[in-house]
């Protein structure tokens, strides 16, 4: 324990923090060192699937992953930035699925258009959480210019 003084003369003590838990002591789903960004995105998708977008908080994600409440801010300055990252990934995945379906279709434009629609719907059904994120009305409002450009 260390002792010190505030500028007003009041005494203050600081206690050294506990060492970080060993991997086997970490909560289930805790991230592996160096992969916090991906762990945050994966856990955010799980929270959205289980409880909805409104239930998502950076502090809750930190608690779920067994890290300090400030750790998520190293990767995402806000909840909106995290959701924007999820939405950006979702839009890219939806586009990839749509274009992949079109590439497999007959060269006739009507068949390609039909295949694109089916590819998009298949992606939306298989990725309901990301679909809900990209369709949420606040996502475009929060979005960075790059995501807005992709949406349009």
N, C-alpha and C positions, 0 to 999 in steps of 0.2 A: 504494500500500500504506500502511496506517495501523498505527501501533504503539500499544500501551496496556499497562496492567497489570491483572491480576486483583487482587482484594481481598487476596490473600495475597502480593502483590508479584511474582508470576511474570509474565514478559513474554508478550504475546500479539500476534499480527499478524492483521490482517484484510485480505483481498484483495477488491477490488471484483468483483462478479459480472460476467460477460460480458453484453453487451447481448442482449436477446432476439433469437432468430434471425428473419431476414426471412421473410415468408410462404412464399417459394419454398424456404427452407432447412428448414422445419418438416417433421417426419415425416409420411408419408401418414396421413390421418385426423386430423391435428391440428385442434384446434377453432379457430373464429373468435372473436376477442375479443368477450366479452359473451355467448357461447353455451356456456359450459363445462358448465352443468347438463345441457343437452340432449345435449351431446357425451358426457358421462359416462354418461348413460342409454343412449344408442345403442351406445357401445362396450361397456358392461356386457352388453347383450343379445347382442352379437357374441361376447364371451368365453364367456358361458353356452352359447351355441349350439355353439361350437367345442370347449370343454373342460369344460363343466359348471359348475354353481353353486359348487362347492367351490374351483374354480381362480380365482375372482374375488377380487381384492384392490384396495383403493383405490390403493395404491402402484403396482401394475401398470397400472391405468388411467391414472394420471398419467404414467407412463413412455410408454405407448402414445400418449397425446395430446400429449406434449412439454411438459408443465407441471411445476412443482415438485411434490414428493411431498406437500406440505401443501395445495396448491390444491384438491383435491377436498373437503377438510374444510370449506371455506367453504360448500359446498352440502349435504354429507352428513357428519354427525359420525362415522358408522361405516358399515361394509359393510352392516350390518343396515338402516340408514336408507335406503341406496341401493336395496337389494332391496325394502324396503317401498314405496318410490316406484314401482319397476317393477311390483310386485304391485298396487298401487292403480290404476295405469294399466291393467294387464291385466284386473282385475276390472271396471273401468268399460267397457272395450272389449267384454268378453264380455257384459256386461249390455246394452250398446247393440245388439250384434249379435243377441242373443236377442230383445229387444223389437222390433227392426226386422223380424225374420222373423215374429213374431206379428202385427204390424200389417198385414202383407201377406196373412195367411191369412183364410180364411173365418171369419165370426163365430162359428161353432160352437166351443164350448170344446175339444172333442176335436181339431179341426183346429188350433186355436191352440196347444194343448199340443204337438202333433206338430211344428208349425212352430218353436216355441221350442226343442225338442230338436235339430232339424236346424240351426237357426241357431247354437246353441251349439257343436255338433259341427263345423260348417263353420268357425267362428271358431277353434276349438282346432286344427284341421288346418292352417289358414292361418297360425296364430300359435303354432307349436309351442314356441318359446322362452318366450314369455310364459305359455303354458299350463303349462310345466314349472315356472316360477317360482311361479305361483299355487297349484300343487298340491304344492309342496315342503313337507314336514312342519314345517320350521322357520319358514316365513314367518308363520304365524299366531302362533307363539310370540314372534317379533320384532316383530310388528305393533303399530303405534300404535293407540289406542282407535278412531280413525275407521275404519281398515281392518278391525279386528275387528268393528265394527258392520256394515260392508258385507258381510262374509263371512257373518254370521249372518242 
